[in-house]
C-alpha cells in the first residue's frame, strides 16, 4: 500500500455518468490506487449540497477529478464545481470517461491549460503527483 494517496473530489454528470463514477470509486478503493475519493458531486438536482458545503469539500481535497462523459459539458453542477475549484486554487484533473466518441471539456476549463487525460493507471498516477510548474497555474490569482 502506498504511503500517501491524493485526496480527490470527484465531479461528474449525475444524469449520465453514474456508472462511470461507480467504476472510478471502486478503482480508487484498490490498495495500490494513487488516489482516494473523499467526496463526490451532489445529487441529481444539485441541491444536495449548497455552495458553501461544496466549497468546503473541494477545499479539503488535493485535486478535483472531473469525469468527462458525452454530456458533461452541459452539466451545471460540474461547471459550478470547476468554478469553485478555480476559486479555491485546487487543481482540476480532467479524466476521459469513454474511449470513443466526442468528449467535450466542461465549461470553465480550457484546452490550453486543462488536458483531457485518458482513463489509464498511468494517468491516475500522474493525477496524484504534484503538478509541474505549468500545470500548477502560476498565473492564477492566489
N, C-alpha and C positions, 0 to 999 in steps of 0.2 A: 504494500500500500504506500502511496506517495505521502511524503511528509506534509506537503502544503498543497491544498487544492483551492482553485479560484472560486470565490462565491459569486454565483451568477443569478441575475434576474432574467427570467425568460419572458420575452414579449412575443405574442403570436396572435393570429386571427382566430378567435374562438369559433366562429361560424364554420370555417373551412379547414382549419389545420389542427384540430384537437387530436386526431390520431398521430400526427407528426410530433406534437408536443409530448404525447404519452411515450412515444419511442425514444425521444431525447431524454426524458426524465428517467426512463428505465436504463438507458445507456449511462447516464450520469451516476447511477447507483452502483455501477461496477467498481470494485475496489481499486482498479488501476485508472479510472477516469481522472482527467486533469481538472475537472470542474465538479462543483456541487451546486445543484439548483436549489436555491433557498426560497425564492418567491416567483410567482408567475403572474401573468396578466389577470385582470379582473374577469368577472363572469360574462355571460352572454351579452348583456346590455351595457356593460361598462360601469354600472352603478355599484358594484360590489365593494369597490374601494374608492374613496374620494381622492381628490388630487393630493391632499396633504399626506394621506396614508401611502399612496403610490410613491410619492416623492421620498418619503422616509425609507420605504423598502428599497428603492433604487439607490439611495444614498449609502445604505449599509452594504451594497454589493460592490464587488471589484469590477464587474463588467455587466453590460446588458446584452444578452444574446437575442437578436431579432431573427426569429424563424420565418423565413420568407417563402411563402407559397404563391399560388397563382393570383390570389385576390388580396394579399397583404397590403398592397399599395392603396387599397380602398378602405382599410380598417381604421376608423377614427381612434380607437383605443391604442393601436400601435403607434400612430402618429403622435398621440399625446405622450406616450411613454418615451419615445425617442426625444421629444422636446424636453421632457423632464430630465432625461439622462444628459442632454447637452447642457441644460441649465445647472445641473449638479456636477458637471465635468466628470461624468462616469463614461468610460469607453463603451461604444457600441460595436458589436461584432455581428455582422450580417451572415447568416447561415442559410444556404440554399436548401430548401426543403424537398425539392424534386429535381431529378436529373434532367428530365426532358421538359420541353415547353418553355414558353416565355415567362420569366420571373422578373418582375419589376421591383426596384427598390422602394421601400416605404417613403412616404412624404417626410421631409425633414432630414433625409440622408442625401449624400452627394456621390456621384460617380467618380469624382475626383479624389475624395478622401475616404470613402467607405467602400471597401472591396466586398463583393458578393462571393463568399467563400463556399467551396463545395463541402458537403457533409461527409468528412473523412476523419479518421483518427488523427491524421497529421494536422488538419485544420483545427480540430478541437484542442490539440496540444498547443498550437500556436495561439489560440484564444486565451489560454491560461498564462502565457508569458507576458512579461511587461512589454508594452508597445515600444516600437522603435521611436526615434525622435520625430519621425514624420507622422507616424500613426498617433502619437501622443497628443497631437493637436496643439502644438506650441503657440499657434496663432489665436487660439480661443481665449476669450477673457476669463480670468480666474476670480 
